[in-house]
Amino acid sequence: MKPLTGAAAPTSIARKPLSRPVVLGLIVVLLFVAGRLIFGHHENKYERIAGDVTQALQKNDVAAVKSFQNAETATHVTASRVGRGADTLGPLGAMKGVKQTAVDDDTRVHEFDVTFDRGTVHETVKFDPDDKVVSFRYDEPVLSK
């Protein structure tokens, strides 16, 4: 087949193969990412609830804190209690993560370490059978340096 008059002749661009160190580097990065996805920490529902309650306390949001309580304990959630939580947790900055550190299945008591921009807090939460909060306590924050 003849090229059309005035048309550019077809050209091929030769690709240089990737060097061995680059290929090995890519494989190492892919294995690292896959390992983190498979074996890394995945938030469970109790960590999510503890984190949501903590953020609601930080924001001084009484209604949000009550929404995690069971019918009986919701009556004990007051503006002054939530306000004290906001005063304590607010200055710690943005929450970075929640990690469950212990659980007693018989009593349904879970313990968490919550990390913030400027410190950490240890929380103890007791859940009812419907995963509603029965009691929520936190220790004094440990400030980062």
Sequence and secondary structure as in RCSB ss.txt:
>XXXX:A:sequence
MKPLTGAAAPTSIARKPLSRPVVLGLIVVLLFVAGRLIFGHHENKYERIAGDVTQALQKNDVAAVKSFQNAETAT
HVTASRVGRGADTLGPLGAMKGVKQTAVDDDTRVHEFDVTFDRGTVHETVKFDPDDKVVSFRYDEPVLSK
>XXXX:A:secstr
    TT             HHHHHHHHHHHHHHHHHHHHS    HHHHHHHHHHHHHHTT HHHHHHTB HHHHT
T  HHHHHHHHHHHGGG SEEEEEEEEEETTTTEEEEEEEETTEEEEEEEEE TTS EEEEEE   EE  
